[in-house]
Each structure stands twice: as structure tokens, then as C-alpha cells.
Amino acid sequence: MKQLFLASLLGMSIAVAATASATETDLAALEKAARAEAEVNSVGMPDSWANWKGTWEDLATKYGLKHMDTDMSSAQEIAKFDAEKDNATADIGDVGAAFGPVAVQKGVTQPYKPSTWDQIPGWAKDADGHWALAYTGTIAFIVNKQLVKDAPTSWAELREGTYKVAIGDVSSAAQAVNGVLAAAIANGGNEKDIQPGLDYFADIAEQGRLSLSNPTIQTLERGEVEVGIVWDFNGLSYRDQIDPARFDVLIPSDGSVMSGYTTIINKYAKHPNAAKLAREYIFSDAGQINLAKGNARPIRAEHIDLPADVEAKMIPNEQYAKAKPIEDADAWEKTSKALPQLWQENVLINMQ
């Protein structure tokens, strides 16, 4: 009986997914089916990250969905979906942008396009609805105003400063690797041509200004970082947790790189409708505001009005004018794998 009931829900799920733009009728059917499933289990979506806590609480209050999360990396999430198959314990996950296409290639996802689909930029979504970025991360500067008199607003100004610059470990940290790409983009490079970024940091190193400190909340709090290269959401979180008056967080005006995170719905989900309803809510105004409360810039930022107190903590939209999404993922995958060695040969060798 339970199997027959699940099969009927799966059938409804497929019918809803086949609709490119969800209608009110579709959403009513989806909500009814999700309520019947009564729960949604996630991976990589813990309460403390991007304020997922607010979303899970809303889904419980509004739709009666119980929730449990197991935190893990993007690669681990995809491996879990693939390994468990019909014995799935997870319905939905949140993975880095590069892992959305990987999950589709593995055949472990199912599509669902939320009703706000048209407001998601083309670069940030899969044409068939298997993945779509809910929020972005853009490389930013975090500046300790107690140690730096004139905060740099561009890579050009950063190059001309006298303060130390901390980017972190380019051999292992995605944030640091993307920091090099951001500098390359601002200086005429791209995913295939990282040399302008390497030359930029080689110059910083030759000046004796490249710090080996990793820009974390601990090093920032101890005053070990003068200017750090970080994801915007990390910078905002560090600022708010330490002292908002002590730090500036800004997007360099002459260029940066934008990436993000996407939900993936498990092809084998035991609660597929609940997972799709969760995605629908995540892309709604309320869901996007929840993400902003966790310092994550919503993908629909230009289409929603954030509460004044939330907007006041975010970086203004106009600062993102020259932030570019990764346009050639295949090229960037190859470049990023080669970058640790290139960093050693081009930058660290110039350390003063």
C-alpha cells in the first residue's frame, strides 16, 4: 500500500515537473503532494549556512514539512545520491555551481523549474531545470579600517597600496583560487588566461606585501589581516560577527568573478514533491530574503525588495556591475587544477 501511494505521488511529481512555468493549479497540486509526504531531508544545507534554518522553519510552519540535514561537501552529496539510489535517505542538496552539471552527467538529479524561473539569469540555470543557482558568491575585499587608512575600491588601488594582502592557500582553497581569477578578469584575463592574475600577485609579492595569513574570522579578529580576498558572503559574516564598524566589505570596481550554489533534487528522492516545494520556496521572495539574512546574495536580488535592515547589511547591487560569472567551466576546471603549480612558479618565488 505504501509503495502504491509513493508511486502515485511520483506520478504527480512528474506531471508537475513537466510544466515549464508552474501555474497556480500546479503549485496547489505540488503543495498537496508535499504535505502528504510530510518531510524533506537535505544534505549540505545546515542551519548555520546561508540561513537555511529560516527556510526549514518556514517550510515546517507553512507546509508541515519535517526536516533533517546531514552536512557534507558537494562531491560527497553527489556520491551519496549515486550510491544509495532507490535506498535514498536524502531528497535535496546544495552544491557549488561547478557541481550542478556534474550531478546531471552522473544521472542523479530530477528537474523542477520554480515559478520564478524567468527571473533567474540564463548563466545560472540548467535549461531543463535540473539545477539553478539560488544565491551567488562574488570575490570581494574585506578591509580592516583600523589598519588601512584608505580602503582600496579596485584591484588597481590595491596594487598601489602599502598594506599587506591576504588571499589564503591557492593550493587548496576554492576562495583563493577564485581570487586569482578575479584579479585576472580585472586585468584582461579569463578562465583560459590566468596569467594576468598571476602577474598581479607576483607584483604584490615582489613589493613584500603578500601575506601568508589565511583570511579567516580568527585571523581577522586578531588583526593579522589588513586586506583579505574573500567571498562576499564570508566577508559579510566575518564583519558582522567581529565588529561591523571595524571592517569594510566591497566588490572591486574594475572586475571580479561570480559563482554560487545550486540545489539539486535527488532523482531517487523518497519525498520528491517536498523537495520541489522546497526549491519553489527557496526561489520565492520569502526564500530569497531568508538567504540574504544569512549574507548570501540572492540570485533574484534585482527583482526583490529586501527588508531595510537586511538590505543595510548587504553590498549594494551597483557594486556587482563588473562581476562576471564563470563563462567557460571546462576551461576553468583545467586552469584551476594547474593553478597551484603556476602560483608556486610565478608568485611564491617572488616572495620578499
C-alpha positions in Angstrom: 0.0 0.0 0.0 2.8 2.4 0.9 4.6 1.6 -2.3 1.4 2.3 -4.4 0.9 5.6 -2.5 4.5 6.6 -3.2 4.1 5.6 -6.9 1.0 7.9 -7.2 3.0 10.8 -5.7 5.9 10.2 -8.0 3.4 10.3 -10.9 2.1 13.6 -9.7 5.7 14.8 -9.3 6.5 14.0 -12.9 3.4 15.9 -14.1 4.3 19.0 -12.1 7.9 18.9 -13.4 6.8 18.7 -17.0 5.3 22.2 -16.7 7.9 24.8 -17.7 6.3 27.6 -15.7 4.4 26.4 -12.6 0.8 27.6 -12.6 -1.4 28.1 -9.5 -3.0 24.7 -10.2 0.4 23.0 -10.4 1.5 24.7 -7.2 -1.6 23.6 -5.4 -1.1 20.0 -6.5 2.5 20.2 -5.5 1.7 21.5 -2.1 -0.9 18.8 -1.5 1.5 16.1 -2.5 4.3 17.6 -0.4 2.1 17.8 2.6 1.3 14.1 2.1 5.0 13.3 2.1 5.3 15.4 5.3 9.1 15.6 5.3 12.2 16.7 3.4 15.7 15.6 4.1 18.7 17.5 2.8 22.5 17.2 2.6 24.9 20.2 2.7 22.2 22.6 3.9 22.8 23.1 7.6 21.0 25.7 9.7 24.1 27.8 10.1 24.9 28.2 6.3 23.1 30.9 4.3 20.4 31.0 7.0 18.9 27.7 5.8 17.5 27.5 9.3 14.9 30.2 8.4 13.9 28.3 5.3 13.4 25.0 7.1 11.4 26.7 9.8 9.2 28.3 7.2 8.6 25.0 5.4 7.6 23.4 8.7 5.3 26.2 9.7 3.6 26.8 6.3 3.5 23.2 4.9 4.1 20.9 7.9 7.4 19.5 6.5 9.7 17.9 9.0 13.4 18.3 8.1 16.8 16.8 8.8 20.1 17.7 7.3 23.5 16.0 7.0 26.3 18.4 6.2 28.8 17.3 3.6 30.8 18.5 0.6 29.4 18.9 -2.9 31.3 15.9 -4.2 30.1 13.8 -1.2 26.5 14.8 -1.9 26.6 13.6 -5.5 28.3 10.4 -4.5 25.7 9.8 -1.8 22.8 10.2 -4.4 24.6 7.8 -6.8 25.5 5.2 -4.2 22.1 5.0 -2.4 19.9 5.1 -5.5 16.5 3.5 -4.5 17.5 3.4 -0.9 17.8 7.2 -0.9 18.0 9.0 2.5 18.3 12.5 1.0 15.9 14.4 -1.1 17.7 17.6 -1.9 21.2 19.0 -1.7 23.1 22.3 -2.1 26.3 22.2 -4.2 28.8 24.6 -5.7 28.0 25.9 -9.2 30.5 23.6 -10.9 28.9 20.5 -9.4 25.4 21.1 -10.9 26.4 19.8 -14.4 28.5 17.0 -12.7 25.4 15.8 -10.9 23.4 15.9 -14.2 26.1 13.9 -16.0 26.0 11.3 -13.2 22.3 11.0 -13.8 21.3 11.5 -10.1 19.0 14.6 -10.5 15.5 15.3 -11.5 14.2 18.7 -12.9 11.9 21.3 -11.4 11.6 24.8 -12.6 10.2 27.2 -9.9 7.5 29.7 -10.8 10.2 32.5 -10.7 12.3 30.7 -13.3 12.3 33.6 -15.8 14.0 35.9 -13.3 17.0 33.5 -12.9 19.8 34.6 -15.3 20.5 32.2 -18.1 24.1 31.5 -17.0 22.8 30.5 -13.6 20.5 27.6 -14.5 20.2 24.4 -16.4 17.9 24.7 -19.5 15.9 21.6 -18.4 15.6 22.7 -14.7 18.0 20.2 -13.1 19.9 22.9 -11.3 19.7 26.7 -10.7 21.8 28.9 -8.5 19.8 30.2 -5.6 22.5 32.6 -4.4 25.8 33.8 -5.5 29.3 34.3 -4.2 31.5 37.1 -5.6 35.1 37.7 -4.8 35.4 40.8 -2.5 37.8 42.8 -0.4 37.5 42.8 3.4 39.4 45.8 4.8 40.4 46.3 8.4 39.7 50.0 8.7 41.8 50.2 11.9 44.9 49.2 9.9 44.2 50.6 6.5 43.6 54.4 6.2 42.2 54.5 2.6 40.3 51.3 1.7 41.0 50.2 -1.8 37.9 50.0 -4.1 39.6 48.4 -7.1 42.4 46.0 -7.9 44.3 48.9 -9.3 44.1 50.7 -6.0 45.0 47.6 -4.1 48.2 47.3 -6.3 49.3 50.8 -5.3 48.7 50.4 -1.5 51.3 49.8 1.2 49.3 47.3 3.3 49.6 43.5 3.3 47.2 41.5 1.1 46.0 38.1 2.3 44.5 35.7 -0.3 44.9 32.3 1.5 46.1 29.0 0.2 45.9 28.8 -3.6 46.9 25.2 -3.5 43.7 24.1 -1.7 41.1 26.8 -1.2 38.5 27.5 -3.8 38.1 31.0 -2.4 41.8 31.7 -3.0 41.8 30.2 -6.5 38.8 32.3 -7.5 40.6 35.3 -6.0 43.3 34.8 -8.6 40.7 34.5 -11.4 39.0 37.7 -10.2 42.3 39.6 -10.4 42.9 38.1 -13.9 39.5 39.2 -15.1 40.1 42.8 -13.8 43.4 42.8 -15.8 42.2 41.4 -19.1 42.4 37.7 -18.4 39.8 35.0 -18.2 39.2 31.3 -17.4 41.7 30.3 -20.1 44.2 33.0 -19.5 45.1 33.3 -15.8 48.5 34.9 -16.4 47.3 38.5 -15.7 46.2 37.3 -12.3 49.5 35.6 -11.6 51.4 38.7 -12.8 49.2 40.8 -10.5 50.0 38.8 -7.4 53.7 38.4 -8.4 53.9 42.2 -8.3 52.3 42.2 -4.8 54.7 39.6 -3.7 57.7 41.5 -5.1 56.6 44.5 -3.1 56.8 42.4 0.0 53.0 42.8 0.5 51.7 39.3 0.0 50.6 38.0 3.4 50.7 34.2 4.1 47.8 34.6 6.6 44.6 32.9 5.6 41.7 35.5 5.8 39.5 33.7 8.4 37.4 35.0 11.2 40.2 34.2 13.6 43.0 36.0 11.8 40.8 39.0 11.0 39.7 39.2 14.7 43.4 39.1 15.8 44.3 41.9 13.4 46.6 39.7 11.3 44.8 40.6 8.0 44.9 44.2 6.6 43.1 43.4 3.3 41.7 40.0 2.7 40.4 38.4 -0.6 37.2 36.6 0.3 33.8 35.6 -1.0 31.4 38.4 -0.3 29.2 36.2 2.0 32.2 35.2 4.0 33.4 38.8 4.3 29.9 40.0 5.5 29.6 37.2 8.0 33.1 37.9 9.4 32.4 41.6 9.6 29.1 41.1 11.4 30.5 38.5 13.8 33.6 40.5 14.8 32.6 44.2 14.6 30.6 45.8 11.7 32.3 49.2 12.5 35.8 47.7 12.1 35.6 46.3 8.5 34.6 47.4 5.0 33.5 44.6 2.6 33.3 45.7 -1.0 33.4 44.3 -4.6 36.4 45.7 -6.6 35.0 48.1 -9.2 37.3 47.0 -12.0 36.2 43.4 -12.1 35.5 40.3 -10.1 34.2 36.7 -10.6 30.8 35.5 -9.5 29.9 31.9 -8.7 27.3 30.4 -6.4 25.4 27.4 -5.1 22.6 25.4 -6.6 20.1 23.0 -5.2 19.9 19.5 -6.8 16.9 17.3 -6.3 17.7 13.6 -5.9 16.4 11.5 -8.8 15.7 8.8 -6.3 14.2 11.0 -3.6 11.6 9.4 -1.3 10.0 12.8 -0.9 10.3 14.3 -4.4 7.4 16.7 -4.1 8.6 18.1 -0.8 12.0 18.6 -2.4 10.4 20.5 -5.3 8.3 22.6 -2.9 11.4 23.4 -1.0 13.0 24.6 -4.2 9.9 26.6 -5.1 10.1 28.3 -1.7 13.8 28.9 -1.9 13.3 30.9 -5.1 10.3 32.8 -3.8 10.7 36.3 -2.4 10.5 35.0 1.2 13.1 32.3 0.5 15.4 34.7 -1.2 15.1 37.1 1.7 16.0 34.2 4.1 19.2 33.7 2.1 20.0 37.4 2.3 19.6 37.2 6.1 22.4 34.7 6.0 24.6 37.1 4.0 24.2 35.2 0.7 23.3 37.4 -2.2 20.0 36.1 -3.7 20.1 35.2 -7.4 16.9 37.3 -7.8 18.4 40.3 -6.0 17.4 42.7 -8.7 13.8 41.5 -8.6 13.0 41.6 -4.8 12.8 44.3 -2.2 14.8 43.3 0.8 13.7 44.5 4.3 15.5 47.7 5.2 17.5 46.1 8.0 18.6 43.2 5.7 19.5 45.4 2.8 21.6 47.7 5.0 23.9 44.8 5.7 24.3 43.7 2.1 26.7 45.1 -0.5 24.8 47.5 -2.8 23.7 45.9 -6.1 25.6 48.5 -8.2 29.0 47.2 -6.9 28.4 44.0 -8.8 28.3 45.7 -12.2 31.6 44.3 -13.4 31.4 41.0 -11.6 31.4 38.2 -14.3 30.1 34.7 -13.9 32.4 31.9 -15.0 31.7 31.5 -18.7 33.8 28.6 -19.7 33.5 26.0 -17.0 35.6 23.3 -18.8 38.5 25.7 -19.4 38.3 26.9 -15.8 38.4 23.3 -14.5 41.7 22.7 -16.3 43.2 26.1 -15.3 42.2 25.7 -11.7 43.9 22.3 -11.5 47.1 23.8 -12.9 47.0 26.9 -10.7 48.7 25.6 -7.6 51.9 24.8 -9.6 51.6 28.1 -11.5 51.2 30.0 -8.3 54.4 28.5 -6.9 56.3 29.2 -10.1 55.0 32.7 -10.8 54.1 34.2 -7.4 55.6 32.5 -4.3 59.1 32.5 -5.9 58.9 36.3 -5.7 58.1 36.5 -2.0 60.1 39.1 -0.2 
